[in-house]
Amino acid sequence: MATKTAAARKAAKPKAEKTYEYAWTGTDRRGKKIKGKMRAANDAIVRADLRRQGVTPIKVQKLLSFSIGKPKITTGDIAVFSRQLATMMKAGVPLVQALDIVGKGHNNPSMQELILDIKADIEGGTSLTNALRKHPLYFDDLFCNLVEAGEHAGVLETLLDRIATYKEKTESIKKKIKKALVYPAAVLSVGVLVTAIILIFVVPVFEELFQSFGSDLPAFTQLIVDMSRYVRDNWVFLILGLAAAIIIMSNIWKRSPKFREIIDRMMLKSPVFGSIMHKSALARFARTTSTMFAAGVPMVEALDSVAGATGSVVYGNAVREMREGIATGQSLRLTMEQQPLFPHMVKQMVAIGEESGSLDEMLGKVADFYEEEVDNAVDALSSLMEPMIMVILGTLVGGLVIAMYLPIFKLGAAI
């Protein structure tokens, strides 16, 4: 009987309508011709909506989409959704109506479908927390726990505002880290590509010229010529080997927590990026713990979510060890003392927060400090990397050019 009832509820649950983009042309109350775009399930809804706004529709045309597959939902989309929903609810808009407005107004069709699906679940009697938990790929335990705390305490709009602030700050840190890592990697990749082009297409031209000299080549030039021959003869195997290495490493990364931990430790100890990664993990730890604690989530449960939000395997393991200590009755500061990863300043701020009953405020100040540190470190790194990259590229390309012209200089000296 219970199974039939559950099945009946599932069947009765309204489904999110698929919407399309329409371009419309019409006239306003003064007879002036206007045009625009609107998302709706069909053209009849577009015409009805336009009439409600005092616009007489002349032409409504469905726009064709040529995109291949659905666009992905990014963490940035979730952050924007959190802020929009928080703003709507703080303005007094009911939850279902807020989801309808945010969903239909979103530019990403995949995100729109997700939001309208959540709205349909809520209309069917599901709580917002349970509706979000059906989509764990986009809403993690931390997000759902905070929403659940807001629903239970009757302060959902306040908690949504906290979630939005948290998401925006964590997204900001991620962008800064990507900025620090992507720029040098992209430039160096271009340098490697240019080097490969020179070895494959330019060096053989010089090699034919050198053979007409009838004398031995300088050692440096001979080395570059041999490298060129090797790359030309084995380029298929080199590409296949590189692709196989990437696939194997990717599979090992996904399946082996120990391997991820080893790589993470190496990154944290690296002289250039290690400091930024340490500060980023500390900022995320402090920001997430502050947000969860301020929402009234028990510390043991909060640290379980915090461990996955640090963005570091090493810091995540340390937080899980701290959680076990707190579960036995220890204070947060005492468990942090047993972890060498956390600086003395962080431990002291936590101790002051615990003693004064303002732990969330103190952790918020720690997060602000380290977020600013990450920002400054990325700016300094960007300034430092530019001359270093120029030196590396100059050495690669300049070395090849010098190697090609050494025999010509030698011949000129002999003449």
Beta strands, then each sheet from edge to edge (+ up, - down):
strand 1: 20-27
strand 2: 33-40
strand 3: 56-62
sheet 1: 2+ 1- 3+
end
